[in-house]
């Protein structure tokens, strides 16, 4: 395991400090991948994130449609075109060419625009929330790759150590220094370590493919992931994080949805109480006298109170449902925050215990056995047991570190803000 110490931060939070560099046998030609590189690739390669421009155009089109005035209507009317007596042969024909349009009052246009604006705000916040989800998913998959690299390195160390132990025990058996049972036990440990190494290889391969799929790569296009899993940033106290929940984007999105429903209700109530005025103007030609006259008219469409009230009630019900959904979501997020905070504390405890207690004790145990084996005080099975304990402690430390960083990413995604103190 080769350790470095440069640091980078998540684009939406400063949780993960980049460090651990483990060469992957699966890709040697490509350059190493940092978390910042992975997030940049997701930003440009994920199909959803490429819809940013389309979302902007959609919002602009929706606003333009709401602000557009009603189109004018041109009509041609022929009166007395056919008839009997004096009205026959179009002798009394009256031809009217007329232009008409509904009056679009400023308050009606403002009500439509308010509906479009509120909907655009809600959809923009939803799009940004989905973007943060993808960034968080990319960060978690990146962490899994780094952890899988560490697991593979540990598994290969275990296989190499088991191979050396098997060779040593076999040589001792030939010299009649150890029992045949110890040779069989060493060979069994070697087979298990080799199988574990193969398993770690395909887990790493799967993790790499899973990460690369986020930016549309059919196969991993990076060599190895570089990150520091050994540094665990301290999180702020739970009470501090809980206070931040009210300022997260989720309540803002529900507030935007509520404003949208309110705007819909106001528009519906306006339509229910006020009708539409329509004017018309044009020219009329009288065939009998070959004269022209100016025509002007006003019309008023009575409001459809029943339909307007129904639409307003629907918007009000949708608003109430949105408010309730926002409150329920906040309760669920608060419970999730508490659960994640507990997991974060457990992961730190597991990591620190492995680093400060399990690994030193297992190392001391193995060192003492190595010295005792030289003078025949211990059996090979004791050495194999100590080796297994040390390797297990190393795996536990790496897994706990990966769990800590992944949980921190979830916390910061939940808060849309740094969770570290």
Beta strands, then each sheet from edge to edge (+ up, - down):
strand 1: 20-21
strand 2: 73-79
strand 3: 94-102
strand 4: 226-227
strand 5: 276-286
strand 6: 291-301
sheet 1: 1+ 4-
sheet 2: 2+ 3- 5+ 6-
end
